Amino acid sequence: MATTTLMALEGQLANHSALPLRATLGSTMLYHGLSKLKPEGLEQTSQFFDSIGLKPARPLALATAWTETLAGALSLLGIGTRVAALSILATQAVAIAKVHASKGFDNLKGGYEFNLSLIAAALGLLLGGPGKLSVHQAVRPHPRWSLLRRERVSPLGRLALLLG
């Protein structure tokens, strides 16, 4: 009896394990994206991108800011989670390649330690999806089978399935 209860609890907890990952990754990316969207943040990011050879600096800074903001919001909500995860993987790969790799692992020395943590979290969401406590789960179609056909899936439901 105790083993059965423990296994049931373990299954329920596993269904919700993506929530802390989404909350942490989403809030981090949302914070960084919104700070870049402020006028002074966009100017600083543009200047920095220019200094490391990312051109055209301002459009790339703006694209990065919006990517981080939207990926953070989508991760927090748990809709389009896999698209958000791919976006985060791309931004962090560029950050490591262009800025942090030459400084080693140690975050205190400007290394890629923090970026690697963001990549790990994004990979977890890419592989595991948004979990049960998510907007995706709320709008996801739950088709019922009849004898001859499956019920129609709404456009919103199809979009939720596509974006994961």
ZAKE-864688 format. One line per 2 residues: their letters; for each residue x, y, z of C-alpha. Coordinates in pm, 1 decimal, always signed. Example, Ala and Ser with C-alpha at 12.3 -4.5 7.8 and 13.67 -1.06 7.14 Angstrom:
as> +1230.0 -450.0 +780.0  +1367.0 -106.0 +714.0
//
This chain:
ma> +0.0 +0.0 +0.0  +272.3 +249.8 +95.7
tt> +469.3 +166.4 -218.2  +163.1 +219.3 -436.8
tl> +92.3 +554.5 -270.9  +454.8 +660.0 -307.9
ma> +455.5 +564.6 -676.3  +132.0 +757.5 -736.5
le> +275.5 +1063.4 -562.3  +595.8 +1031.3 -762.9
gq> +393.5 +1026.0 -1085.7  +195.5 +1333.9 -984.7
la> +511.7 +1523.7 -891.9  +675.5 +1428.2 -1221.5
nh> +377.0 +1577.4 -1405.1  +452.1 +1913.2 -1241.8
sa> +832.4 +1907.4 -1251.3  +856.0 +2151.0 -1543.4
lp> +691.1 +2433.6 -1346.7  +995.0 +2541.4 -1139.6
lr> +1214.2 +2510.2 -1448.6  +974.9 +2724.0 -1654.9
at> +937.8 +2980.5 -1376.0  +1310.9 +3021.5 -1325.8
lg> +1413.0 +3023.8 -1690.9  +1113.4 +3232.2 -1797.3
st> +1158.7 +3501.3 -1534.4  +1533.2 +3522.9 -1603.9
ml> +1485.5 +3562.4 -1978.6  +1194.3 +3803.7 -1934.9
yh> +1404.4 +4020.9 -1703.3  +1700.3 +4029.1 -1941.5
gl> +1480.9 +4094.5 -2245.0  +1282.5 +4375.9 -2083.6
sk> +1600.2 +4543.6 -1957.8  +1730.5 +4547.1 -2316.8
lk> +1403.7 +4697.1 -2444.8  +1439.3 +5006.7 -2226.8
pe> +1594.2 +5295.6 -2423.3  +1917.9 +5295.0 -2221.6
gl> +1934.2 +4915.1 -2231.1  +1888.8 +4905.2 -2607.1
eq> +2157.2 +5169.9 -2651.1  +2403.2 +4983.4 -2425.8
ts> +2329.7 +4651.0 -2595.6  +2370.9 +4806.7 -2940.9
qf> +2705.4 +4957.5 -2844.4  +2819.9 +4628.5 -2695.7
fd> +2712.6 +4431.4 -3003.5  +2899.9 +4679.4 -3221.5
si> +3213.8 +4643.6 -3006.1  +3218.7 +4264.9 -3047.4
gl> +3151.5 +4277.3 -3419.6  +2781.5 +4186.9 -3430.9
kp> +2645.0 +4401.1 -3713.4  +2405.5 +4563.8 -3774.9
ar> +2421.8 +4618.6 -3401.4  +2094.1 +4799.0 -3328.8
pl> +1863.0 +4562.3 -3523.4  +2039.5 +4261.4 -3369.0
al> +2010.2 +4413.0 -3020.8  +1640.0 +4475.0 -3077.5
at> +1588.3 +4121.4 -3210.9  +1773.7 +3978.0 -2911.0
aw> +1568.4 +4186.5 -2668.3  +1237.5 +4076.2 -2821.6
te> +1352.0 +3714.6 -2846.7  +1448.1 +3705.0 -2480.0
tl> +1129.4 +3883.4 -2372.7  +894.8 +3662.2 -2572.2
ag> +1082.4 +3342.2 -2487.3  +1064.4 +3435.4 -2119.4
al> +692.0 +3510.9 -2131.5  +613.5 +3193.8 -2327.0
sl> +820.6 +2983.2 -2086.7  +646.8 +3133.2 -1784.1
lg> +303.2 +3069.9 -1930.2  +389.1 +2727.3 -2062.1
ig> +273.0 +2776.7 -2420.0  +505.0 +2760.5 -2717.3
tr> +756.8 +2623.1 -2471.2  +965.0 +2434.3 -2723.4
va> +985.7 +2734.5 -2956.4  +1090.1 +2945.8 -2657.5
al> +1350.3 +2686.2 -2558.5  +1499.3 +2685.9 -2908.9
si> +1515.6 +3066.2 -2899.4  +1695.8 +3058.6 -2567.2
la> +1938.8 +2796.0 -2696.0  +2020.6 +3019.3 -2992.8
tq> +2074.3 +3337.9 -2791.1  +2288.8 +3162.6 -2531.4
av> +2498.4 +2981.1 -2792.2  +2579.4 +3316.4 -2953.3
ai> +2651.7 +3470.6 -2611.7  +2896.3 +3192.0 -2530.0
ak> +3062.3 +3195.7 -2873.0  +3099.6 +3573.3 -2897.4
vh> +3154.7 +3676.2 -2534.6  +3205.7 +3410.5 -2269.0
as> +3396.6 +3113.5 -2416.6  +3735.3 +3284.3 -2413.5
kg> +3692.8 +3365.6 -2042.8  +3649.5 +3005.2 -1932.2
fd> +3382.3 +2847.8 -1717.6  +3386.7 +3071.8 -1407.5
nl> +3097.9 +3319.9 -1408.0  +3290.4 +3552.3 -1174.7
kg> +3551.5 +3590.6 -1448.5  +3292.6 +3652.5 -1721.0
gy> +3280.2 +3287.1 -1821.0  +2995.6 +3077.8 -1957.0
ef> +2880.9 +2909.2 -1633.7  +2549.6 +3101.4 -1616.1
nl> +2481.3 +3065.5 -1988.8  +2537.7 +2691.1 -1962.3
sl> +2277.3 +2674.5 -1684.4  +2026.9 +2857.0 -1906.3
ia> +2104.8 +2614.8 -2189.7  +2050.3 +2315.8 -1959.3
aa> +1713.6 +2452.1 -1845.5  +1610.2 +2524.4 -2205.0
lg> +1711.0 +2171.6 -2310.5  +1502.0 +2030.9 -2026.9
ll> +1196.9 +2219.7 -2153.4  +1271.7 +2132.7 -2514.6
lg> +1282.2 +1762.5 -2432.6  +1013.6 +1749.0 -2165.5
gp> +765.5 +2012.3 -2276.6  +572.7 +2252.4 -2054.4
gk> +423.6 +2001.0 -1809.9  +73.3 +1969.4 -1670.2
ls> +52.3 +2311.5 -1501.2  +66.4 +2519.4 -1817.4
vh> -145.2 +2715.8 -2061.2  -54.2 +2450.5 -2317.7
qa> -226.8 +2186.3 -2107.4  -531.3 +2409.3 -2058.7
vr> -587.3 +2471.4 -2431.4  -456.1 +2139.0 -2559.9
ph> -722.2 +1937.5 -2735.5  -828.9 +1618.9 -2564.5
pr> -978.1 +1428.5 -2857.3  -1241.2 +1166.8 -2790.6
ws> -1263.6 +873.0 -3019.3  -1595.6 +766.8 -3159.8
ll> -1638.2 +439.1 -3341.2  -1558.0 +587.5 -3681.3
rr> -1374.6 +914.9 -3634.8  -1193.6 +1139.4 -3397.2
er> -1360.1 +1464.3 -3293.1  -1238.9 +1779.7 -3464.8
vs> -957.6 +1975.3 -3306.2  -1000.1 +2352.2 -3292.6
pl> -743.2 +2581.3 -3457.5  -626.9 +2696.4 -3112.8
gr> -585.6 +2333.8 -3011.3  -385.7 +2257.3 -3325.5
la> -160.8 +2555.6 -3257.0  -106.8 +2435.9 -2897.6
ll> -6.1 +2092.2 -3022.9  +229.5 +2240.0 -3279.7
lg> +405.6 +2478.5 -3042.4  +421.9 +2242.7 -2742.5
//
